[in-house]
Amino acid sequence: MTGREGESGAAVLADTALGLPPGRCLRILVADDSPVNHMVTATFLRRAGHTVAVVCNGREAIEAELGNGFDIILMDIEMPEMDGLSAARAIRRLPHPYGLLAAA
Protein backbone atom coordinates (compact mmCIF):
# COMPACT_ATOMS: atom_id res chain seq x y z
CA MET A 1 0.00 0.00 0.00
CA THR A 2 1.44 3.36 -0.94
CA GLY A 3 0.56 6.18 1.39
CA ARG A 4 0.50 9.91 1.11
CA GLU A 5 3.95 11.37 0.70
CA GLY A 6 5.99 10.86 3.89
CA GLU A 7 3.32 8.79 5.67
CA SER A 8 3.21 5.12 6.48
CA GLY A 9 0.54 2.81 5.12
CA ALA A 10 -0.71 2.44 8.71
CA ALA A 11 -1.31 6.20 8.95
CA VAL A 12 -3.34 6.28 5.77
CA LEU A 13 -5.31 3.17 6.71
CA ALA A 14 -6.13 4.49 10.20
CA ASP A 15 -7.17 7.92 8.90
CA THR A 16 -9.37 6.31 6.25
CA ALA A 17 -10.96 3.88 8.74
CA LEU A 18 -11.72 6.70 11.18
CA GLY A 19 -12.94 9.07 8.48
CA LEU A 20 -10.35 11.69 9.42
CA PRO A 21 -9.01 14.50 7.30
CA PRO A 22 -5.34 13.99 6.35
CA GLY A 23 -2.91 14.63 9.21
CA ARG A 24 -5.51 14.81 12.00
CA CYS A 25 -3.98 13.54 15.27
CA LEU A 26 -6.33 12.13 17.91
CA ARG A 27 -5.96 11.39 21.62
CA ILE A 28 -7.05 7.75 21.93
CA LEU A 29 -7.61 5.64 25.04
CA VAL A 30 -7.34 1.86 24.69
CA ALA A 31 -9.08 -0.01 27.52
CA ASP A 32 -8.29 -3.73 27.42
CA ASP A 33 -6.96 -6.30 29.87
CA SER A 34 -4.83 -8.08 27.25
CA PRO A 35 -1.18 -6.95 27.06
CA VAL A 36 -0.99 -8.27 23.49
CA ASN A 37 -3.99 -6.15 22.45
CA HIS A 38 -2.38 -3.13 24.15
CA MET A 39 0.81 -3.58 22.17
CA VAL A 40 -0.78 -4.26 18.78
CA THR A 41 -3.42 -1.52 18.99
CA ALA A 42 -1.16 1.14 20.49
CA THR A 43 1.61 0.43 17.96
CA PHE A 44 -0.78 0.67 15.01
CA LEU A 45 -2.33 3.91 16.27
CA ARG A 46 1.00 5.54 17.19
CA ARG A 47 2.42 4.72 13.77
CA ALA A 48 -0.62 6.51 12.35
CA GLY A 49 0.44 9.60 14.33
CA HIS A 50 -2.05 9.44 17.19
CA THR A 51 -1.41 9.88 20.90
CA VAL A 52 -2.35 6.68 22.76
CA ALA A 53 -2.90 5.82 26.42
CA VAL A 54 -3.70 2.30 27.65
CA VAL A 55 -5.58 1.08 30.73
CA CYS A 56 -6.51 -2.41 31.93
CA ASN A 57 -10.14 -2.14 33.06
CA GLY A 58 -13.30 -0.04 32.99
CA ARG A 59 -12.61 1.81 36.24
CA GLU A 60 -9.25 2.97 34.92
CA ALA A 61 -10.94 4.03 31.67
CA ILE A 62 -13.37 6.30 33.55
CA GLU A 63 -10.54 7.82 35.59
CA ALA A 64 -8.42 8.35 32.47
CA GLU A 65 -11.32 9.98 30.61
CA LEU A 66 -11.98 12.37 33.49
CA GLY A 67 -8.34 13.39 33.55
CA ASN A 68 -7.82 13.74 29.80
CA GLY A 69 -10.99 13.96 27.73
CA PHE A 70 -9.93 11.61 24.93
CA ASP A 71 -11.21 11.98 21.37
CA ILE A 72 -11.87 8.23 21.09
CA ILE A 73 -12.04 5.36 23.56
CA LEU A 74 -11.53 1.82 22.24
CA MET A 75 -12.86 -0.47 24.96
CA ASP A 76 -12.97 -4.22 25.43
CA ILE A 77 -16.27 -5.56 26.74
CA GLU A 78 -14.95 -8.23 29.13
CA MET A 79 -12.43 -6.83 31.64
CA PRO A 80 -11.76 -7.31 35.36
CA GLU A 81 -13.09 -4.91 38.03
CA MET A 82 -15.51 -3.17 35.64
CA ASP A 83 -16.52 -4.40 32.19
CA GLY A 84 -16.57 -2.20 29.11
CA LEU A 85 -20.36 -1.89 28.94
CA SER A 86 -20.60 -0.64 32.54
CA ALA A 87 -17.73 1.77 31.94
CA ALA A 88 -19.37 3.09 28.75
CA ARG A 89 -22.63 3.70 30.64
CA ALA A 90 -20.73 5.55 33.38
CA ILE A 91 -18.86 7.69 30.82
CA ARG A 92 -22.15 8.55 29.07
CA ARG A 93 -23.51 9.87 32.37
CA LEU A 94 -20.59 12.27 32.78
CA PRO A 95 -21.26 15.93 31.96
CA HIS A 96 -20.12 17.31 28.61
CA PRO A 97 -17.45 17.08 27.20
CA TYR A 98 -16.82 13.70 28.81
CA GLY A 99 -20.27 12.18 28.36
CA LEU A 100 -20.27 12.10 24.57
CA LEU A 101 -19.85 8.49 23.50
CA ALA A 102 -20.73 6.54 20.41
CA ALA A 103 -21.08 2.77 20.52
CA ALA A 104 -20.63 0.62 17.46
Secondary structure by P-SEA (a helix, b strand, c coil): ccccccccaaaaaaaaaaccccccccbbbbbcccaaaaaaaaaaaaaabbbbbbbccaaaaaaaaaaccccccccccccccccaaaaaaaaaaccccccccccc
